Structures are given as C-alpha cells and as structure tokens.
C-alpha cells in the first residue's frame, strides 16, 4: 500500500479528552514519525502536531476519530 506523508494538528480544548487522544495515537504508533505537544496556558489549551508516514486510509481514519472526540479540533496536511 502506498504511503503518504502527513501532519495532523490537534488542538485540545478539553483536557479530559487527552487520554482518548493518546490512546488513538498509540494505535497508529507504527506510522508516527514524530510528535510534538505544546501547552498554551494563556489560552488554556494544548496543540499537538503528529507527523505520519502512512496509507491515506489510516490518516483519514485517525483524523476522523480524533475529530469526533469532545473538545478536540484537528486538521490534516498531506503531500501529493
């Protein structure tokens, strides 16, 4: 299966949802190239950037599941 390089940006507005986010990211662990999390205390949120090298179906499924978590916003950027 052909892989695509992608960055998923996750904005965490509800800290009660962090465990769900981490659990989902763990399921895609074999595809994760790197991850960076930054707490933004002044706005009471965190930003997580995840770099993936994965099939498009995996990227789409992961971003969709992340987007369904309460208090989470995510956006995906992929290469062609």
C-alpha positions in Angstrom: 0.0 0.0 0.0 1.3 3.4 -0.9 2.2 5.7 2.0 1.6 9.5 2.3 3.5 11.9 4.5 1.0 13.9 6.6 0.9 16.3 9.6 -2.1 16.2 11.8 -2.5 19.2 14.1 -4.7 18.6 17.1 -6.0 21.4 19.3 -7.0 20.2 22.7 -9.6 22.4 24.4 -10.8 19.8 26.9 -8.1 18.2 29.0 -10.5 15.4 30.0 -10.1 14.2 26.4 -6.3 13.8 26.4 -6.4 10.1 27.3 -8.6 9.4 24.3 -6.3 11.3 22.0 -3.2 9.5 23.3 -5.0 6.1 23.0 -5.8 6.8 19.4 -2.3 8.0 18.6 -1.0 4.8 20.2 -3.0 2.7 17.8 -1.2 4.5 14.9 2.2 4.3 16.6 3.8 2.3 13.8 3.2 5.1 11.3 4.2 8.0 13.6 7.4 9.6 12.6 7.4 12.3 15.3 5.1 14.1 17.7 5.3 17.5 19.4 2.9 18.8 22.1 2.9 22.4 23.3 0.8 23.6 26.2 -0.6 27.1 25.7 -1.5 28.0 29.3 -2.6 31.6 28.5 -5.5 30.1 26.4 -6.0 27.0 28.5 -5.4 24.6 25.6 -2.6 22.5 24.0 -1.5 21.9 20.4 -0.2 18.6 19.3 1.5 18.1 15.9 1.9 14.5 14.7 3.9 13.5 11.6 2.8 10.3 9.9 4.1 8.2 7.1 1.0 6.1 6.4 -1.6 4.9 3.9 -4.2 7.6 3.2 -6.9 5.3 4.7 -5.0 5.2 8.1 -4.5 9.0 8.1 -8.2 9.6 7.2 -9.5 7.2 9.8 -7.2 8.6 12.6 -8.1 12.2 11.8 -11.8 11.3 11.7 -11.7 9.6 15.0 -9.8 12.4 16.6 -12.3 15.0 15.3 -15.1 13.1 17.0 -13.7 13.5 20.4 -15.3 16.2 22.6 -13.1 19.3 22.9 -10.8 18.3 20.1 -10.2 20.1 16.8 -7.9 18.6 14.2 -6.7 19.4 10.7 -4.6 17.4 8.3 -2.0 18.5 5.8 -0.7 15.9 3.3 1.8 15.7 0.5 0.9 14.7 -3.0 
